[in-house]
Amino acid sequence: MTAPTSPRIDQHPDIMALRAHSEETTATPAAQAVEALAVLCGVYLAASPWIVGFNGFTTLAINNLICGVAFACLVGGFGPAYERTHSMSWAALGLALWTIVSPWVVAGSAAFITPAIVSNVVVGIVACLTALALAGLGVNRARRL
């Protein structure tokens, strides 16, 4: 005896409408530019200890490497699966805020290296703005539904 066939969940009209709205939201040039800027922000954060020259401060360098890779992975996942991942932009915002305060928290008394502070604060602010913009795309999309 075979089980009764039921329609697949991915064929449900609500799911299909959600996907269509998500594709519409991320297809705009502005959304793609924000996502690209956010990914570049994460890549720069990961490489900043070697670009700026504070790789001698191992804990801060490792912190930036991990946070940068995590940020880039979080925001890089929005494009192909925005309908399931747009809420992760709040986690990206948390990482961006951590980036701003991390020179003082992680490096402690060694945090008085101006290039590291300036780099982390600037990239943290840009990352905050891009994460908020990506979160805003999800809010705007939800209002239009």
Order of alpha helices (4+ residues) and beta strands (2+ residues): alpha-alpha-alpha-alpha-alpha-alpha
